[in-house]
Amino acid sequence: MSSQSQEPRVVSPGFNTRVYAVVRRIPPGCVSTYGDVATVLGSPRVARHVGFALAALRDDTVPWHRVINGRGRISFKGDTVRAIVQRQHLEAEGIEFSPAGVIVLARYRYRFDD
């Protein structure tokens, strides 16, 4: 039996709600990665699904802007307006970007306790 088949199913009904609950835990002035959120949910392999959940978000109480990719960059898949808004939110919280648009994860990354 492969390790993949032994891993519990993470992307199941209620997945988006669980993503939003995890993202709400990221405090202002910090960021997390899609993979970090996926790991808290039980599998680092579902990082892409975390992104899908956040793209589907229609709740302004979830601080979606605090989730970035593992290279310290905003992922926008062609939606430049959303990327600009995300950067504005992050900068308003004190997050600094390098001239190349990278956030230093060692400085701003939120470490979940679980």
N, CA, C and O atoms as CSV, one atom per row, in Angstrom:
chain,resi,resn,atom,element,x,y,z
A,1,MET,N,N,0.843,-1.170,0.000
A,1,MET,CA,C,0.000,0.000,0.000
A,1,MET,C,C,0.893,1.240,0.000
A,1,MET,O,O,1.820,1.330,0.805
A,2,SER,N,N,0.630,2.185,-0.881
A,2,SER,CA,C,1.466,3.385,-0.967
A,2,SER,C,C,1.110,4.356,0.144
A,2,SER,O,O,0.026,4.284,0.723
A,3,SER,N,N,2.049,5.281,0.442
A,3,SER,CA,C,1.800,6.263,1.485
A,3,SER,C,C,0.655,7.195,1.096
A,3,SER,O,O,-0.046,7.720,1.961
A,4,GLN,N,N,0.468,7.398,-0.214
A,4,GLN,CA,C,-0.617,8.263,-0.659
A,4,GLN,C,C,-1.968,7.653,-0.299
A,4,GLN,O,O,-2.874,8.378,0.111
A,5,SER,N,N,-2.120,6.360,-0.440
A,5,SER,CA,C,-3.397,5.733,-0.122
A,5,SER,C,C,-3.629,5.673,1.384
A,5,SER,O,O,-4.776,5.540,1.810
A,6,GLN,N,N,-2.594,5.764,2.198
A,6,GLN,CA,C,-2.743,5.744,3.644
A,6,GLN,C,C,-3.099,7.117,4.207
A,6,GLN,O,O,-3.605,7.213,5.325
A,7,GLU,N,N,-2.844,8.158,3.462
A,7,GLU,CA,C,-3.139,9.508,3.930
A,7,GLU,C,C,-4.649,9.733,3.927
A,7,GLU,O,O,-5.317,9.393,2.950
A,8,PRO,N,N,-5.197,10.298,5.001
A,8,PRO,CA,C,-6.640,10.533,5.006
A,8,PRO,C,C,-7.039,11.543,3.930
A,8,PRO,O,O,-6.255,12.421,3.568
A,9,ARG,N,N,-8.240,11.412,3.437
A,9,ARG,CA,C,-8.740,12.323,2.398
A,9,ARG,C,C,-8.923,13.705,3.009
A,9,ARG,O,O,-9.702,13.879,3.946
A,10,VAL,N,N,-8.207,14.678,2.479
A,10,VAL,CA,C,-8.227,16.036,3.011
A,10,VAL,C,C,-9.222,16.898,2.256
A,10,VAL,O,O,-9.974,17.663,2.860
A,11,VAL,N,N,-9.227,16.774,0.932
A,11,VAL,CA,C,-10.148,17.569,0.120
A,11,VAL,C,C,-11.461,16.795,0.059
A,11,VAL,O,O,-11.623,15.863,-0.728
A,12,SER,N,N,-12.378,17.207,0.903
A,12,SER,CA,C,-13.670,16.542,1.030
A,12,SER,C,C,-14.717,17.620,1.316
A,12,SER,O,O,-14.370,18.794,1.444
A,13,PRO,N,N,-15.974,17.241,1.417
A,13,PRO,CA,C,-16.982,18.256,1.725
A,13,PRO,C,C,-16.582,19.075,2.957
A,13,PRO,O,O,-16.140,18.522,3.964
A,14,GLY,N,N,-16.741,20.374,2.866
A,14,GLY,CA,C,-16.361,21.264,3.962
A,14,GLY,C,C,-14.924,21.754,3.892
A,14,GLY,O,O,-14.477,22.501,4.762
A,15,PHE,N,N,-14.197,21.336,2.856
A,15,PHE,CA,C,-12.785,21.719,2.741
A,15,PHE,C,C,-12.607,23.235,2.742
A,15,PHE,O,O,-11.775,23.756,3.485
A,16,ASN,N,N,-13.368,23.944,1.926
A,16,ASN,CA,C,-13.200,25.394,1.855
A,16,ASN,C,C,-13.433,26.041,3.214
A,16,ASN,O,O,-12.698,26.951,3.598
A,17,THR,N,N,-14.430,25.590,3.933
A,17,THR,CA,C,-14.712,26.135,5.260
A,17,THR,C,C,-13.527,25.907,6.193
A,17,THR,O,O,-13.182,26.781,6.988
A,18,ARG,N,N,-12.906,24.735,6.098
A,18,ARG,CA,C,-11.730,24.444,6.934
A,18,ARG,C,C,-10.558,25.331,6.531
A,18,ARG,O,O,-9.817,25.802,7.394
A,19,VAL,N,N,-10.379,25.565,5.229
A,19,VAL,CA,C,-9.320,26.476,4.767
A,19,VAL,C,C,-9.538,27.847,5.378
A,19,VAL,O,O,-8.603,28.439,5.918
A,20,TYR,N,N,-10.750,28.359,5.303
A,20,TYR,CA,C,-11.031,29.704,5.802
A,20,TYR,C,C,-10.773,29.802,7.304
A,20,TYR,O,O,-10.289,30.828,7.781
A,21,ALA,N,N,-11.092,28.749,8.052
A,21,ALA,CA,C,-10.845,28.754,9.493
A,21,ALA,C,C,-9.352,28.841,9.789
A,21,ALA,O,O,-8.948,29.555,10.707
A,22,VAL,N,N,-8.537,28.135,9.038
A,22,VAL,CA,C,-7.083,28.182,9.231
A,22,VAL,C,C,-6.547,29.566,8.867
A,22,VAL,O,O,-5.739,30.131,9.604
A,23,VAL,N,N,-6.987,30.107,7.748
A,23,VAL,CA,C,-6.495,31.408,7.286
A,23,VAL,C,C,-6.870,32.509,8.273
A,23,VAL,O,O,-6.113,33.465,8.444
A,24,ARG,N,N,-8.011,32.392,8.918
A,24,ARG,CA,C,-8.410,33.385,9.931
A,24,ARG,C,C,-7.435,33.429,11.110
A,24,ARG,O,O,-7.387,34.427,11.830
A,25,ARG,N,N,-6.671,32.380,11.314
A,25,ARG,CA,C,-5.709,32.328,12.426
A,25,ARG,C,C,-4.429,33.107,12.145
A,25,ARG,O,O,-3.670,33.382,13.074
A,26,ILE,N,N,-4.169,33.465,10.899
A,26,ILE,CA,C,-2.942,34.190,10.548
A,26,ILE,C,C,-3.103,35.640,11.012
A,26,ILE,O,O,-3.995,36.344,10.538
A,27,PRO,N,N,-2.250,36.086,11.931
A,27,PRO,CA,C,-2.416,37.438,12.465
A,27,PRO,C,C,-1.955,38.528,11.495
A,27,PRO,O,O,-1.161,38.267,10.591
A,28,PRO,N,N,-2.454,39.744,11.688
A,28,PRO,CA,C,-1.989,40.868,10.873
A,28,PRO,C,C,-0.467,40.993,10.961
A,28,PRO,O,O,0.122,40.765,12.018
A,29,GLY,N,N,0.154,41.353,9.855
A,29,GLY,CA,C,1.603,41.516,9.823
A,29,GLY,C,C,2.358,40.224,9.577
A,29,GLY,O,O,3.588,40.202,9.608
A,30,CYS,N,N,1.622,39.145,9.333
A,30,CYS,CA,C,2.229,37.843,9.052
A,30,CYS,C,C,1.637,37.289,7.761
A,30,CYS,O,O,0.562,37.696,7.322
A,31,VAL,N,N,2.365,36.353,7.170
A,31,VAL,CA,C,1.871,35.637,5.999
A,31,VAL,C,C,2.047,34.144,6.226
A,31,VAL,O,O,2.784,33.712,7.113
A,32,SER,N,N,1.375,33.391,5.427
A,32,SER,CA,C,1.534,31.948,5.402
A,32,SER,C,C,1.531,31.539,3.936
A,32,SER,O,O,1.169,32.332,3.067
A,33,THR,N,N,1.926,30.328,3.668
A,33,THR,CA,C,1.919,29.853,2.290
A,33,THR,C,C,0.747,28.898,2.086
A,33,THR,O,O,0.169,28.381,3.042
A,34,TYR,N,N,0.413,28.680,0.819
A,34,TYR,CA,C,-0.636,27.714,0.500
A,34,TYR,C,C,-0.276,26.351,1.082
A,34,TYR,O,O,-1.138,25.642,1.600
A,35,GLY,N,N,0.991,25.995,0.996
A,35,GLY,CA,C,1.452,24.718,1.537
A,35,GLY,C,C,1.362,24.650,3.048
A,35,GLY,O,O,1.050,23.595,3.601
A,36,ASP,N,N,1.630,25.766,3.733
A,36,ASP,CA,C,1.497,25.793,5.193
A,36,ASP,C,C,0.051,25.515,5.596
A,36,ASP,O,O,-0.213,24.710,6.489
A,37,VAL,N,N,-0.873,26.188,4.930
A,37,VAL,CA,C,-2.294,26.002,5.234
A,37,VAL,C,C,-2.690,24.554,4.949
A,37,VAL,O,O,-3.388,23.928,5.746
A,38,ALA,N,N,-2.247,24.033,3.824
A,38,ALA,CA,C,-2.556,22.646,3.470
A,38,ALA,C,C,-2.003,21.678,4.509
A,38,ALA,O,O,-2.660,20.696,4.854
A,39,THR,N,N,-0.811,21.945,5.003
A,39,THR,CA,C,-0.199,21.076,6.008
A,39,THR,C,C,-1.020,21.076,7.296
A,39,THR,O,O,-1.232,20.022,7.895
A,40,VAL,N,N,-1.477,22.242,7.722
A,40,VAL,CA,C,-2.322,22.321,8.916
A,40,VAL,C,C,-3.599,21.502,8.715
A,40,VAL,O,O,-4.125,20.909,9.658
A,41,LEU,N,N,-4.083,21.479,7.484
A,41,LEU,CA,C,-5.301,20.726,7.178
A,41,LEU,C,C,-5.057,19.226,7.032
A,41,LEU,O,O,-6.009,18.448,6.970
A,42,GLY,N,N,-3.806,18.820,6.976
A,42,GLY,CA,C,-3.516,17.393,6.936
A,42,GLY,C,C,-2.708,16.894,5.768
A,42,GLY,O,O,-2.341,15.720,5.748
A,43,SER,N,N,-2.407,17.746,4.773
A,43,SER,CA,C,-1.609,17.292,3.643
A,43,SER,C,C,-0.990,18.457,2.893
A,43,SER,O,O,-1.711,19.293,2.347
A,44,PRO,N,N,0.350,18.528,2.856
A,44,PRO,CA,C,0.987,19.590,2.086
A,44,PRO,C,C,0.742,19.451,0.584
A,44,PRO,O,O,0.998,20.385,-0.176
A,45,ARG,N,N,0.249,18.289,0.156
A,45,ARG,CA,C,0.020,18.070,-1.280
A,45,ARG,C,C,-1.238,18.758,-1.817
A,45,ARG,O,O,-1.479,18.739,-3.024
A,46,VAL,N,N,-2.035,19.358,-0.946
A,46,VAL,CA,C,-3.266,19.992,-1.427
A,46,VAL,C,C,-3.150,21.524,-1.457
A,46,VAL,O,O,-4.156,22.231,-1.393
A,47,ALA,N,N,-1.923,22.018,-1.555
A,47,ALA,CA,C,-1.706,23.467,-1.589
A,47,ALA,C,C,-2.491,24.119,-2.726
A,47,ALA,O,O,-3.049,25.203,-2.551
A,48,ARG,N,N,-2.535,23.480,-3.862
A,48,ARG,CA,C,-3.278,24.034,-5.006
A,48,ARG,C,C,-4.763,24.170,-4.675
A,48,ARG,O,O,-5.411,25.131,-5.090
A,49,HIS,N,N,-5.293,23.217,-3.934
A,49,HIS,CA,C,-6.705,23.270,-3.548
A,49,HIS,C,C,-6.967,24.404,-2.554
A,49,HIS,O,O,-8.049,24.993,-2.547
A,50,VAL,N,N,-5.981,24.704,-1.724
A,50,VAL,CA,C,-6.099,25.872,-0.841
A,50,VAL,C,C,-6.257,27.120,-1.701
A,50,VAL,O,O,-7.097,27.973,-1.414
A,51,GLY,N,N,-5.461,27.226,-2.744
A,51,GLY,CA,C,-5.576,28.351,-3.666
A,51,GLY,C,C,-6.939,28.414,-4.327
A,51,GLY,O,O,-7.509,29.495,-4.469
A,52,PHE,N,N,-7.472,27.263,-4.736
A,52,PHE,CA,C,-8.808,27.228,-5.337
A,52,PHE,C,C,-9.855,27.714,-4.338
A,52,PHE,O,O,-10.759,28.470,-4.693
A,53,ALA,N,N,-9.725,27.271,-3.079
A,53,ALA,CA,C,-10.682,27.683,-2.046
A,53,ALA,C,C,-10.639,29.191,-1.838
A,53,ALA,O,O,-11.680,29.834,-1.713
A,54,LEU,N,N,-9.431,29.755,-1.800
A,54,LEU,CA,C,-9.318,31.195,-1.592
A,54,LEU,C,C,-9.810,31.970,-2.810
A,54,LEU,O,O,-10.362,33.060,-2.660
A,55,ALA,N,N,-9.622,31.433,-4.002
A,55,ALA,CA,C,-10.127,32.093,-5.210
A,55,ALA,C,C,-11.652,32.107,-5.225
A,55,ALA,O,O,-12.257,33.001,-5.817
A,56,ALA,N,N,-12.278,31.125,-4.581
A,56,ALA,CA,C,-13.738,31.035,-4.534
A,56,ALA,C,C,-14.334,31.824,-3.372
A,56,ALA,O,O,-15.556,31.901,-3.239
A,57,LEU,N,N,-13.500,32.399,-2.548
A,57,LEU,CA,C,-13.936,33.075,-1.323
A,57,LEU,C,C,-14.874,34.235,-1.617
A,57,LEU,O,O,-14.624,35.048,-2.507
A,58,ARG,N,N,-15.950,34.297,-0.859
A,58,ARG,CA,C,-16.908,35.400,-0.967
A,58,ARG,C,C,-17.189,36.001,0.417
A,58,ARG,O,O,-18.245,36.593,0.640
A,59,ASP,N,N,-16.244,35.843,1.331
A,59,ASP,CA,C,-16.412,36.284,2.721
A,59,ASP,C,C,-15.280,37.238,3.069
A,59,ASP,O,O,-14.121,36.829,3.140
A,60,ASP,N,N,-15.607,38.500,3.287
A,60,ASP,CA,C,-14.547,39.482,3.531
A,60,ASP,C,C,-13.989,39.442,4.949
A,60,ASP,O,O,-13.156,40.277,5.303
A,61,THR,N,N,-14.434,38.481,5.775
A,61,THR,CA,C,-13.853,38.336,7.109
A,61,THR,C,C,-12.639,37.406,7.100
A,61,THR,O,O,-11.961,37.262,8.118
A,62,VAL,N,N,-12.366,36.782,5.972
A,62,VAL,CA,C,-11.216,35.876,5.849
A,62,VAL,C,C,-10.053,36.668,5.255
A,62,VAL,O,O,-10.178,37.195,4.149
A,63,PRO,N,N,-8.929,36.766,5.957
A,63,PRO,CA,C,-7.794,37.553,5.462
A,63,PRO,C,C,-6.989,36.806,4.392
A,63,PRO,O,O,-5.823,36.471,4.601
A,64,TRP,N,N,-7.618,36.555,3.263
A,64,TRP,CA,C,-7.044,35.803,2.149
A,64,TRP,C,C,-5.709,36.376,1.706
A,64,TRP,O,O,-4.839,35.652,1.224
A,65,HIS,N,N,-5.556,37.687,1.873
A,65,HIS,CA,C,-4.353,38.362,1.375
A,65,HIS,C,C,-3.087,37.907,2.104
A,65,HIS,O,O,-1.981,38.148,1.620
A,66,ARG,N,N,-3.230,37.263,3.241
A,66,ARG,CA,C,-2.062,36.813,4.021
A,66,ARG,C,C,-1.502,35.477,3.549
A,66,ARG,O,O,-0.562,34.960,4.153
A,67,VAL,N,N,-2.057,34.911,2.491
A,67,VAL,CA,C,-1.574,33.631,1.966
A,67,VAL,C,C,-0.875,33.887,0.634
A,67,VAL,O,O,-1.456,34.440,-0.300
A,68,ILE,N,N,0.388,33.469,0.576
A,68,ILE,CA,C,1.226,33.675,-0.606
A,68,ILE,C,C,1.863,32.347,-0.995
A,68,ILE,O,O,1.667,31.335,-0.323
A,69,ASN,N,N,2.622,32.356,-2.080
A,69,ASN,CA,C,3.241,31.096,-2.488
A,69,ASN,C,C,4.534,30.826,-1.704
A,69,ASN,O,O,5.040,31.696,-0.995
A,70,GLY,N,N,5.038,29.637,-1.845
A,70,GLY,CA,C,6.211,29.197,-1.090
A,70,GLY,C,C,7.508,29.891,-1.467
A,70,GLY,O,O,8.522,29.703,-0.795
A,71,ARG,N,N,7.498,30.687,-2.524
A,71,ARG,CA,C,8.677,31.459,-2.915
A,71,ARG,C,C,8.622,32.884,-2.367
A,71,ARG,O,O,9.493,33.707,-2.651
A,72,GLY,N,N,7.575,33.162,-1.571
A,72,GLY,CA,C,7.439,34.486,-0.987
A,72,GLY,C,C,6.806,35.508,-1.908
A,72,GLY,O,O,6.967,36.713,-1.719
A,73,ARG,N,N,6.090,35.024,-2.900
A,73,ARG,CA,C,5.476,35.919,-3.893
A,73,ARG,C,C,3.953,35.815,-3.869
A,73,ARG,O,O,3.383,34.820,-3.420
A,74,ILE,N,N,3.333,36.842,-4.351
A,74,ILE,CA,C,1.891,36.826,-4.569
A,74,ILE,C,C,1.626,36.014,-5.834
A,74,ILE,O,O,2.272,36.218,-6.862
A,75,SER,N,N,0.674,35.098,-5.746
A,75,SER,CA,C,0.255,34.319,-6.914
A,75,SER,C,C,-1.050,34.900,-7.413
A,75,SER,O,O,-2.020,34.999,-6.662
A,76,PHE,N,N,-1.076,35.283,-8.677
A,76,PHE,CA,C,-2.285,35.950,-9.149
A,76,PHE,C,C,-2.887,35.359,-10.409
A,76,PHE,O,O,-3.976,35.782,-10.795
A,77,LYS,N,N,-2.267,34.439,-11.053
A,77,LYS,CA,C,-2.825,33.736,-12.221
A,77,LYS,C,C,-3.524,34.674,-13.196
A,77,LYS,O,O,-4.629,34.389,-13.660
A,78,GLY,N,N,-2.882,35.784,-13.501
A,78,GLY,CA,C,-3.426,36.703,-14.493
A,78,GLY,C,C,-4.359,37.765,-13.948
A,78,GLY,O,O,-4.700,38.707,-14.664
A,79,ASP,N,N,-4.783,37.639,-12.693
A,79,ASP,CA,C,-5.676,38.626,-12.086
A,79,ASP,C,C,-4.820,39.699,-11.412
A,79,ASP,O,O,-4.606,39.678,-10.200
A,80,THR,N,N,-4.341,40.626,-12.221
A,80,THR,CA,C,-3.426,41.642,-11.696
A,80,THR,C,C,-4.103,42.583,-10.710
A,80,THR,O,O,-3.448,43.098,-9.804
A,81,VAL,N,N,-5.390,42.814,-10.867
A,81,VAL,CA,C,-6.100,43.689,-9.926
A,81,VAL,C,C,-6.083,43.068,-8.533
A,81,VAL,O,O,-5.803,43.750,-7.547
A,82,ARG,N,N,-6.383,41.774,-8.457
A,82,ARG,CA,C,-6.374,41.094,-7.155
A,82,ARG,C,C,-4.962,41.114,-6.553
A,82,ARG,O,O,-4.810,41.273,-5.342
A,83,ALA,N,N,-3.945,40.956,-7.380
A,83,ALA,CA,C,-2.560,40.991,-6.893
A,83,ALA,C,C,-2.215,42.365,-6.334
A,83,ALA,O,O,-1.546,42.464,-5.305
A,84,ILE,N,N,-2.656,43.409,-6.988
A,84,ILE,CA,C,-2.401,44.773,-6.502
A,84,ILE,C,C,-3.108,44.988,-5.165
A,84,ILE,O,O,-2.526,45.546,-4.234
A,85,VAL,N,N,-4.352,44.548,-5.072
A,85,VAL,CA,C,-5.110,44.679,-3.823
A,85,VAL,C,C,-4.436,43.885,-2.709
A,85,VAL,O,O,-4.332,44.361,-1.579
A,86,GLN,N,N,-3.979,42.679,-3.026
A,86,GLN,CA,C,-3.308,41.847,-2.027
A,86,GLN,C,C,-2.058,42.538,-1.512
A,86,GLN,O,O,-1.821,42.587,-0.305
A,87,ARG,N,N,-1.269,43.066,-2.415
A,87,ARG,CA,C,-0.044,43.752,-1.999
A,87,ARG,C,C,-0.379,44.977,-1.139
A,87,ARG,O,O,0.297,45.233,-0.143
A,88,GLN,N,N,-1.395,45.720,-1.509
A,88,GLN,CA,C,-1.787,46.894,-0.730
A,88,GLN,C,C,-2.200,46.501,0.685
A,88,GLN,O,O,-1.828,47.167,1.651
A,89,HIS,N,N,-2.963,45.425,0.808
A,89,HIS,CA,C,-3.369,44.944,2.132
A,89,HIS,C,C,-2.146,44.551,2.964
A,89,HIS,O,O,-2.037,44.919,4.134
A,90,LEU,N,N,-1.240,43.809,2.355
A,90,LEU,CA,C,-0.052,43.355,3.072
A,90,LEU,C,C,0.826,44.529,3.499
A,90,LEU,O,O,1.297,44.570,4.636
A,91,GLU,N,N,1.046,45.471,2.606
A,91,GLU,CA,C,1.853,46.643,2.942
A,91,GLU,C,C,1.194,47.464,4.048
A,91,GLU,O,O,1.891,48.016,4.898
A,92,ALA,N,N,-0.127,47.552,4.053
A,92,ALA,CA,C,-0.845,48.270,5.106
A,92,ALA,C,C,-0.653,47.606,6.466
A,92,ALA,O,O,-0.767,48.262,7.502
A,93,GLU,N,N,-0.360,46.302,6.463
A,93,GLU,CA,C,-0.101,45.568,7.705
A,93,GLU,C,C,1.381,45.576,8.073
A,93,GLU,O,O,1.780,44.949,9.054
A,94,GLY,N,N,2.195,46.278,7.295
A,94,GLY,CA,C,3.617,46.386,7.612
A,94,GLY,C,C,4.510,45.377,6.922
A,94,GLY,O,O,5.709,45.333,7.201
A,95,ILE,N,N,3.971,44.574,6.039
A,95,ILE,CA,C,4.773,43.595,5.303
A,95,ILE,C,C,5.575,44.339,4.239
A,95,ILE,O,O,5.030,45.144,3.484
A,96,GLU,N,N,6.862,44.062,4.192
A,96,GLU,CA,C,7.733,44.706,3.206
A,96,GLU,C,C,8.060,43.735,2.073
A,96,GLU,O,O,8.213,42.532,2.284
A,97,PHE,N,N,8.160,44.282,0.885
A,97,PHE,CA,C,8.516,43.524,-0.307
A,97,PHE,C,C,9.895,43.960,-0.781
A,97,PHE,O,O,10.259,45.130,-0.659
A,98,SER,N,N,10.649,43.029,-1.315
A,98,SER,CA,C,11.923,43.380,-1.945
A,98,SER,C,C,11.605,44.111,-3.247
A,98,SER,O,O,10.459,44.098,-3.697
A,99,PRO,N,N,12.611,44.753,-3.862
A,99,PRO,CA,C,12.368,45.381,-5.169
A,99,PRO,C,C,11.847,44.395,-6.223
A,99,PRO,O,O,11.191,44.800,-7.183
A,100,ALA,N,N,12.138,43.109,-6.043
A,100,ALA,CA,C,11.667,42.083,-6.977
A,100,ALA,C,C,10.269,41.572,-6.618
A,100,ALA,O,O,9.753,40.672,-7.281
A,101,GLY,N,N,9.653,42.135,-5.579
A,101,GLY,CA,C,8.303,41.736,-5.189
A,101,GLY,C,C,8.231,40.507,-4.314
A,101,GLY,O,O,7.214,39.813,-4.301
A,102,VAL,N,N,9.298,40.225,-3.580
A,102,VAL,CA,C,9.362,39.035,-2.731
A,102,VAL,C,C,9.258,39.433,-1.259
A,102,VAL,O,O,9.836,40.431,-0.828
A,103,ILE,N,N,8.517,38.640,-0.505
A,103,ILE,CA,C,8.412,38.797,0.946
A,103,ILE,C,C,9.401,37.828,1.573
A,103,ILE,O,O,9.468,36.665,1.175
A,104,VAL,N,N,10.163,38.292,2.542
A,104,VAL,CA,C,11.119,37.420,3.234
A,104,VAL,C,C,10.338,36.541,4.207
A,104,VAL,O,O,9.907,36.997,5.266
A,105,LEU,N,N,10.164,35.281,3.833
A,105,LEU,CA,C,9.381,34.372,4.663
A,105,LEU,C,C,10.000,34.167,6.042
A,105,LEU,O,O,9.269,33.998,7.018
A,106,ALA,N,N,11.301,34.178,6.144
A,106,ALA,CA,C,11.951,33.996,7.439
A,106,ALA,C,C,11.548,35.098,8.422
A,106,ALA,O,O,11.587,34.897,9.636
A,107,ARG,N,N,11.174,36.226,7.908
A,107,ARG,CA,C,10.796,37.363,8.764
A,107,ARG,C,C,9.296,37.406,9.061
A,107,ARG,O,O,8.901,37.725,10.183
A,108,TYR,N,N,8.462,37.092,8.078
A,108,TYR,CA,C,7.024,37.324,8.204
A,108,TYR,C,C,6.156,36.069,8.289
A,108,TYR,O,O,4.956,36.167,8.545
A,109,ARG,N,N,6.740,34.909,8.080
A,109,ARG,CA,C,5.943,33.681,8.022
A,109,ARG,C,C,5.371,33.333,9.396
A,109,ARG,O,O,6.084,33.301,10.398
A,110,TYR,N,N,4.082,33.078,9.409
A,110,TYR,CA,C,3.397,32.655,10.643
A,110,TYR,C,C,3.575,31.152,10.804
A,110,TYR,O,O,3.381,30.383,9.863
A,111,ARG,N,N,3.942,30.756,11.997
A,111,ARG,CA,C,4.134,29.335,12.292
A,111,ARG,C,C,2.942,28.861,13.125
A,111,ARG,O,O,2.765,29.276,14.270
A,112,PHE,N,N,2.148,28.004,12.543
A,112,PHE,CA,C,1.018,27.438,13.254
A,112,PHE,C,C,1.526,26.515,14.352
A,112,PHE,O,O,2.543,25.843,14.179
A,113,ASP,N,N,0.841,26.479,15.453
A,113,ASP,CA,C,1.258,25.651,16.583
A,113,ASP,C,C,0.892,24.187,16.427
A,113,ASP,O,O,1.348,23.347,17.202
A,114,ASP,N,N,0.069,23.870,15.427
A,114,ASP,CA,C,-0.373,22.477,15.313
A,114,ASP,C,C,0.151,21.799,14.088
A,114,ASP,O,O,-0.139,20.624,13.860
